[in-house]
Amino acid sequence: YLLLAALTDQRVLLHSRDPLVAFSAASALRCLLAPLEYSGVFIPFLPAGLMPLEDARTLLFDCSTPYLIACETLLVARLGAVPDVAVVADLDRGAVHKAPSTEWFSA
């Protein structure tokens, strides 16, 4: 499902408590697209303390371009909600939250 979301230019957010898991998952997903190039915003790991919370909220909720971003679960918890415009994968639980805009495909 995540590969299909990345191939169809959806917004994809991966999060985990372990930064190495989040980074590795985002990098692996991007590599699976080969020989195609990912044309959206790619942030292999966004630390919770890198930017103010309001800037992180703007990036994740209001970005108009497709993105593939991995972050700490702490950042998602501090935001209080997951972006409803993105496919969100909780790597620790193995759960995927589908965005309403992706109703046209299901896997």
C-alpha positions as CSV (number, residue, x, y, z in Angstrom):
1,Y,0.0,0.0,0.0
2,L,2.8,2.4,0.9
3,L,4.6,1.7,-2.4
4,L,1.4,2.4,-4.4
5,A,0.9,5.6,-2.4
6,A,4.4,6.8,-3.3
7,L,4.0,5.8,-6.9
8,T,0.7,7.8,-7.2
9,D,2.2,11.0,-5.7
10,Q,0.3,10.8,-2.4
11,R,1.6,12.4,0.8
12,V,3.2,9.6,2.9
13,L,4.2,10.0,6.6
14,L,6.1,7.3,8.4
15,H,6.7,7.4,12.1
16,S,8.5,5.3,14.7
17,R,9.9,5.7,18.2
18,D,13.3,4.6,16.9
19,P,14.9,7.1,14.5
20,L,16.9,4.4,12.7
21,V,13.7,2.5,11.9
22,A,12.0,5.6,10.5
23,F,15.0,6.6,8.5
24,S,15.6,3.1,7.1
25,A,11.9,2.6,6.2
26,A,11.8,6.0,4.3
27,S,15.0,5.2,2.5
28,A,13.9,1.7,1.6
29,L,10.5,2.9,0.3
30,R,12.3,5.5,-1.9
31,C,14.7,2.8,-3.2
32,L,11.8,0.6,-4.1
33,L,10.7,3.2,-6.7
34,A,13.8,2.6,-8.8
35,P,14.3,3.0,-11.7
36,L,11.9,5.9,-11.2
37,E,12.8,9.0,-9.3
38,Y,10.7,10.3,-6.4
39,S,9.6,13.8,-7.5
40,G,8.0,15.0,-4.2
41,V,9.6,16.3,-1.0
42,F,11.7,13.6,0.6
43,I,12.8,14.0,4.2
44,P,14.4,10.7,5.3
45,F,14.1,11.8,9.0
46,L,12.5,14.8,10.6
47,P,13.6,15.1,14.3
48,A,10.9,16.4,16.7
49,G,13.1,19.2,17.9
50,L,14.3,20.5,14.5
51,M,11.7,23.1,14.0
52,P,8.9,24.8,16.0
53,L,5.8,22.7,16.3
54,E,3.7,25.2,14.3
55,D,6.2,24.9,11.3
56,A,6.1,21.1,11.5
57,R,2.3,21.3,11.5
58,T,2.3,23.5,8.4
59,L,4.7,21.1,6.6
60,L,2.7,18.0,7.4
61,F,-0.8,19.3,7.2
62,D,-0.7,22.1,4.6
63,C,2.0,21.0,2.1
64,S,0.5,21.2,-1.4
65,T,3.1,18.8,-3.0
66,P,3.5,15.1,-2.5
67,Y,5.9,14.1,0.3
68,L,7.6,11.2,1.8
69,I,8.6,12.1,5.3
70,A,9.8,9.9,8.3
71,C,9.6,11.3,11.8
72,E,9.6,10.4,15.4
73,T,6.3,9.2,17.0
74,L,7.0,12.0,19.5
75,L,6.4,14.6,16.8
76,V,3.1,13.0,15.8
77,A,2.0,12.9,19.5
78,R,3.0,16.6,20.0
79,L,0.9,17.5,17.0
80,G,-2.1,15.9,18.6
81,A,-3.4,14.3,15.4
82,V,-2.2,12.7,12.2
83,P,-2.6,14.6,8.9
84,D,-5.8,13.5,7.2
85,V,-4.3,14.5,3.9
86,A,-1.6,11.8,4.1
87,V,-1.1,8.1,4.2
88,V,0.3,7.6,7.7
89,A,2.2,4.5,8.7
90,D,3.0,3.7,12.3
91,L,6.0,1.5,11.9
92,D,6.0,0.4,15.6
93,R,2.5,-1.0,15.4
94,G,2.5,-2.0,11.7
95,A,-0.6,0.1,11.1
96,V,-1.5,2.2,8.1
97,H,-4.0,5.1,8.2
98,K,-5.4,5.8,4.7
99,A,-6.1,9.3,3.7
100,P,-9.6,10.2,2.5
101,S,-8.2,11.3,-0.8
102,T,-7.0,7.7,-1.5
103,E,-10.4,6.1,-1.5
104,W,-10.0,5.3,-5.2
105,F,-7.5,2.6,-4.5
106,S,-7.5,-0.1,-1.8
107,A,-4.9,-2.8,-1.1
